[in-house]
């Protein structure tokens, strides 16, 4: 099979690999569609140590190709999706509700690429398949289902961690695919005012389409001062950091009112210095502000919840897809994600024209 791999830091390529064989509780999936994630770009740049020639990718759907001997409830040829993390759902961390920290390891549920081959390949393996694979409803196309695997999953967790009550105010810093998904999630949870911080006009427009009430362009004003002005000097009830920079991290603290919540979902792996907490907005440690750092939850049940929202027309994330490629163009798609060329947000990768 063909697989898109990280040859070494800074170098990617498509190479030939053997089709994986399933263990007793595994399933091998034939890929029909996938997406490139900015996390793959971080990995290429060396943000996390991985093995040479490991397959990249963690956003893919397909059809069941081969079943492990102990797997029940799934059938060959069935359309399935898997989240970007694949926890065991058996260890203490999973049982405590922290599936992304599976087996007590930091982000231990994120097995694709970091602990074994990812799924930007013609076939990929899913561990603990009964818990991690979700059949795709007939009403959904592959394109829709793909968004449940990571972008919506991660953005919705960020919104849930903001613990919004009906009518509360929230600021979402950055409107990439995860930030846009968080904006969608805030609306679903009943936020009364959603302020999106974003400078790119196309992303601003998507933010409005997905439920942002106000846009703050950080290139045109001080975003902290503007958000405080828009909230009559009170600040917001919650702030979501969806970019992963020291500037947005600190701004989230500054715009959150005392007793508010900061939900971090931005990836700070390319920041090579400790993150700072501004002391005065933190009440010198006594502001009653809560900080929650979260990630994709994973699992069949979580995917089914998102599928239900998609099936019933409550959300449509597909306008985030700005470009489409065949798998033979994967290197071009990846280069565009790395440079953010042509306003790219999410590229759809077709493996099987009939499935997408």
SEROKE-356039 format. One line per field, with one value per residue (C-alpha): residue number from 1; x, z, y. Coordinates in Angstrom, 2 decimals. Example, Ala and Ser with C-alpha at 12.3 -4.5 7.8 and 13.67 -1.06 7.14 Angstrom:
# residues 2
nr: [1,2]
xx: [12.30,13.67]
zz: [7.80,7.14]
yy: [-4.50,-1.06]
***
This chain:
# residues 356
nr: [1,2,3,4,5,6,7,8,9,10,11,12,13,14,15,16,17,18,19,20,21,22,23,24,25,26,27,28,29,30,31,32,33,34,35,36,37,38,39,40,41,42,43,44,45,46,47,48,49,50,51,52,53,54,55,56,57,58,59,60,61,62,63,64,65,66,67,68,69,70,71,72,73,74,75,76,77,78,79,80,81,82,83,84,85,86,87,88,89,90,91,92,93,94,95,96,97,98,99,100,101,102,103,104,105,106,107,108,109,110,111,112,113,114,115,116,117,118,119,120,121,122,123,124,125,126,127,128,129,130,131,132,133,134,135,136,137,138,139,140,141,142,143,144,145,146,147,148,149,150,151,152,153,154,155,156,157,158,159,160,161,162,163,164,165,166,167,168,169,170,171,172,173,174,175,176,177,178,179,180,181,182,183,184,185,186,187,188,189,190,191,192,193,194,195,196,197,198,199,200,201,202,203,204,205,206,207,208,209,210,211,212,213,214,215,216,217,218,219,220,221,222,223,224,225,226,227,228,229,230,231,232,233,234,235,236,237,238,239,240,241,242,243,244,245,246,247,248,249,250,251,252,253,254,255,256,257,258,259,260,261,262,263,264,265,266,267,268,269,270,271,272,273,274,275,276,277,278,279,280,281,282,283,284,285,286,287,288,289,290,291,292,293,294,295,296,297,298,299,300,301,302,303,304,305,306,307,308,309,310,311,312,313,314,315,316,317,318,319,320,321,322,323,324,325,326,327,328,329,330,331,332,333,334,335,336,337,338,339,340,341,342,343,344,345,346,347,348,349,350,351,352,353,354,355,356]
xx: [0.00,0.98,1.51,2.37,5.25,7.66,11.04,12.87,12.27,11.44,10.98,7.80,7.13,4.81,6.38,5.28,4.45,2.87,-0.87,-1.21,-2.53,-5.08,-4.47,-7.41,-9.10,-8.01,-9.61,-7.86,-9.71,-9.39,-9.26,-11.77,-11.23,-8.98,-7.86,-4.50,-4.25,-1.99,-0.79,0.80,2.70,3.85,5.11,6.98,8.72,9.92,7.48,7.25,9.67,8.44,10.04,11.54,9.14,6.13,2.85,1.29,-2.40,-5.24,-8.34,-9.66,-12.72,-13.15,-14.57,-13.72,-11.11,-10.11,-11.40,-9.45,-10.52,-12.17,-13.98,-17.78,-20.44,-18.56,-18.52,-16.23,-17.27,-18.98,-18.37,-16.66,-15.00,-12.40,-11.51,-8.06,-7.33,-7.88,-7.90,-8.11,-11.18,-10.00,-7.23,-7.68,-7.36,-10.06,-12.29,-11.89,-13.12,-9.76,-9.59,-7.12,-4.64,-4.98,-2.77,-1.72,0.43,0.23,-1.97,-1.61,-4.78,-3.15,-1.62,-1.70,1.82,3.15,3.01,2.31,1.46,-1.15,-3.94,-2.82,-2.40,-4.47,-5.05,-4.70,-5.09,-7.45,-6.76,-9.60,-11.82,-15.18,-14.78,-13.10,-14.86,-18.26,-20.39,-21.12,-24.88,-26.17,-27.38,-23.84,-21.17,-17.51,-16.82,-19.26,-18.13,-14.49,-15.18,-16.27,-12.87,-10.94,-11.99,-15.51,-14.43,-11.66,-13.55,-16.62,-14.53,-13.14,-16.67,-17.79,-14.79,-15.84,-18.86,-21.18,-24.55,-27.40,-26.87,-23.27,-20.51,-17.47,-14.44,-12.83,-9.25,-8.46,-10.80,-8.89,-10.78,-10.65,-11.56,-14.44,-15.62,-15.44,-17.54,-20.14,-20.05,-20.55,-23.69,-25.02,-24.45,-26.49,-23.92,-25.63,-22.67,-19.83,-16.86,-14.46,-10.91,-9.61,-7.90,-8.35,-11.49,-12.53,-12.26,-14.13,-16.96,-17.01,-17.05,-20.16,-21.72,-21.03,-22.57,-20.09,-21.98,-19.00,-15.59,-12.46,-9.58,-6.40,-4.46,-6.73,-7.00,-5.87,-8.13,-8.13,-9.17,-11.82,-13.33,-13.44,-15.17,-17.72,-18.55,-18.89,-15.61,-16.69,-14.95,-16.40,-17.66,-15.30,-12.46,-11.28,-7.66,-7.60,-4.30,-1.44,0.62,1.77,-0.09,-3.49,-2.92,-2.33,-5.15,-7.58,-6.75,-7.03,-10.52,-12.07,-13.99,-13.33,-14.91,-14.71,-13.24,-10.29,-10.52,-7.26,-7.32,-4.46,-1.33,1.70,4.24,6.18,6.51,9.92,9.45,7.11,3.68,3.13,0.00,-0.57,-0.81,-3.20,-5.95,-5.33,-6.04,-2.49,-3.71,-7.08,-9.39,-11.64,-10.76,-10.62,-8.24,-8.99,-6.75,-8.47,-8.38,-10.36,-12.33,-12.48,-14.60,-17.67,-20.19,-18.64,-18.59,-22.23,-23.20,-21.56,-23.06,-26.50,-25.94,-24.80,-27.66,-30.33,-28.94,-28.01,-24.48,-22.68,-18.91,-18.09,-17.68,-14.34,-13.10,-11.36,-9.48,-9.75,-7.04,-6.55,-4.16,-1.60,-1.55,-1.06,2.38,0.94,-1.91,0.54,2.79,-0.20,-1.19,2.35,2.42,-1.32,-1.19,-4.31,-6.27,-6.38,-8.26,-8.94,-8.01,-10.12,-8.10,-9.97,-8.81,-12.03,-14.22,-17.22,-16.93,-16.63]
zz: [0.00,-0.31,2.86,3.50,5.97,7.87,6.59,9.04,10.59,7.78,5.09,4.04,1.21,-0.09,0.23,-0.05,3.15,3.87,4.53,8.33,9.85,12.68,16.14,17.96,19.01,16.00,12.69,9.47,7.53,3.82,3.61,1.44,2.57,4.93,5.93,6.73,10.17,11.32,14.01,11.18,10.24,13.85,13.80,10.55,12.13,15.04,17.74,19.01,18.63,16.31,14.51,11.03,8.20,10.51,8.69,9.39,9.85,12.31,10.40,8.14,7.35,5.26,5.09,7.21,5.38,7.94,11.41,14.38,15.65,18.80,17.21,17.28,16.01,12.89,9.39,6.38,3.91,6.58,6.43,9.61,11.25,14.01,16.15,16.07,19.36,20.01,23.77,25.29,27.41,29.97,31.98,35.07,33.11,30.65,33.46,35.24,32.11,30.78,27.64,25.85,28.68,28.19,30.34,32.47,29.69,28.60,25.47,25.62,23.59,20.60,19.17,15.47,14.39,17.94,18.90,15.59,11.97,11.34,8.78,5.79,3.98,1.82,4.82,8.56,11.81,14.67,18.14,20.54,17.50,19.09,21.34,18.80,15.46,14.79,11.80,9.58,9.19,5.67,5.63,6.02,3.32,4.11,3.92,6.76,8.88,8.65,10.70,13.64,13.79,15.11,14.31,15.74,18.44,19.69,19.26,21.04,23.99,24.23,24.30,26.91,29.10,29.00,31.05,29.46,31.00,28.83,27.77,28.96,27.06,25.49,23.46,21.06,20.15,16.55,13.92,12.34,12.02,15.76,16.72,14.24,15.67,19.17,17.93,16.64,19.98,21.99,20.00,20.56,24.30,24.39,24.61,24.54,23.01,21.03,20.23,17.66,17.47,13.91,11.28,8.05,6.22,4.93,8.43,9.86,7.44,8.42,12.08,11.46,9.51,12.39,15.06,16.09,17.05,16.96,15.30,16.77,14.32,16.39,13.60,13.79,17.55,20.93,21.21,25.02,25.18,22.51,24.23,27.53,25.74,24.14,27.55,29.32,31.13,32.77,30.57,29.31,31.34,29.45,26.95,24.59,23.44,20.10,18.58,20.87,21.28,24.43,23.27,22.95,26.15,28.16,26.41,27.46,31.10,30.65,29.10,31.48,34.40,37.99,38.53,34.81,32.88,30.48,28.14,26.35,23.23,21.34,20.82,22.50,21.40,19.25,22.11,23.68,26.85,29.85,29.39,31.60,33.59,33.94,37.70,38.05,35.84,37.75,41.00,42.10,42.37,43.98,41.08,41.25,37.59,36.38,33.69,31.72,29.04,26.95,23.76,21.50,23.57,21.10,21.13,19.39,21.67,21.28,17.48,17.47,19.38,16.73,13.90,15.39,15.15,11.54,10.58,11.94,10.21,13.40,12.10,8.76,9.12,5.48,4.46,6.33,3.49,1.21,-1.06,-2.34,-3.64,-4.69,-2.59,-5.39,-4.57,-0.81,-0.78,-2.38,0.13,3.01,1.71,1.47,5.05,6.18,4.44,4.74,1.03,-0.78,2.46,3.09,6.20,5.66,2.61,1.75,0.45,-1.80,-1.78,-3.18,-5.33,-4.64,-0.87,-0.79]
yy: [0.00,3.65,5.69,9.34,9.33,11.52,10.39,12.64,16.05,18.43,15.77,13.92,11.48,8.78,5.32,1.70,-0.20,-3.59,-3.61,-4.00,-7.22,-6.99,-8.43,-10.09,-6.82,-4.73,-3.83,-2.82,-0.12,0.64,4.42,6.25,9.85,11.78,15.26,16.79,18.41,21.21,18.78,16.76,19.92,20.38,16.78,17.34,20.31,18.18,19.30,15.72,12.80,10.06,7.12,7.62,6.72,6.68,7.30,10.68,11.45,10.93,12.10,9.35,7.26,4.15,0.65,-2.38,-4.45,-7.09,-8.01,-9.30,-12.70,-11.30,-8.34,-8.43,-6.05,-4.95,-6.43,-6.34,-3.66,-1.54,2.23,3.38,6.37,6.54,9.54,11.07,9.34,5.63,4.96,1.49,2.43,-0.13,1.56,3.73,6.99,5.94,4.67,8.02,9.81,11.02,8.92,11.19,10.52,6.74,4.48,7.43,8.84,12.45,12.29,8.51,8.05,9.76,6.61,7.52,8.61,9.04,5.34,3.62,4.43,7.09,6.85,8.94,5.64,3.34,1.05,1.65,-0.27,0.61,-0.76,-1.70,-1.49,-2.23,0.81,3.09,2.48,4.01,2.96,5.95,6.54,6.10,9.71,11.04,11.18,10.61,14.34,15.07,12.13,13.21,16.33,14.20,12.49,15.50,19.07,18.91,16.46,18.74,22.00,20.65,19.46,23.00,24.40,21.87,22.70,26.36,25.18,27.71,28.40,29.63,33.22,33.53,35.31,33.66,34.75,32.27,33.12,32.07,30.71,27.88,24.61,23.85,27.42,27.43,24.12,25.61,28.54,26.07,24.25,27.44,28.18,24.67,25.07,28.26,31.06,34.44,36.27,34.65,36.90,35.46,36.81,36.45,38.61,36.58,37.80,34.34,32.90,35.86,35.12,31.44,32.43,34.54,31.69,29.31,31.55,34.25,37.39,39.76,39.64,41.21,41.66,41.59,43.33,46.36,46.83,45.55,42.48,42.52,46.16,45.64,42.60,44.47,47.36,45.01,43.54,46.90,46.41,43.16,40.63,37.37,34.43,32.11,32.27,29.54,29.54,27.70,28.81,27.85,31.03,32.85,35.96,34.28,32.30,35.48,37.34,34.61,35.30,39.05,39.02,36.49,37.98,36.85,33.47,32.70,29.79,29.50,26.50,25.78,23.63,25.27,23.18,24.78,22.18,24.63,27.13,26.55,28.56,28.33,29.87,32.90,33.68,37.45,37.89,40.81,39.26,36.01,37.81,37.00,33.43,34.20,35.15,32.05,31.51,27.92,26.66,23.50,22.01,19.36,17.38,15.06,12.54,9.65,6.53,5.14,6.86,10.29,9.96,8.89,12.03,14.21,12.14,12.80,16.56,16.16,13.83,16.15,19.21,21.04,21.63,21.57,21.97,21.18,24.88,24.67,22.48,24.92,22.48,18.90,16.57,12.98,10.92,11.23,14.98,14.54,16.16,19.28,19.38,19.03,21.80,24.12,23.33,24.08,27.47,28.26,29.02,30.20,30.62,26.88,25.75,22.03,19.94,16.90,13.93,11.49,7.88,6.44,8.69,6.48,7.00,10.77]
***
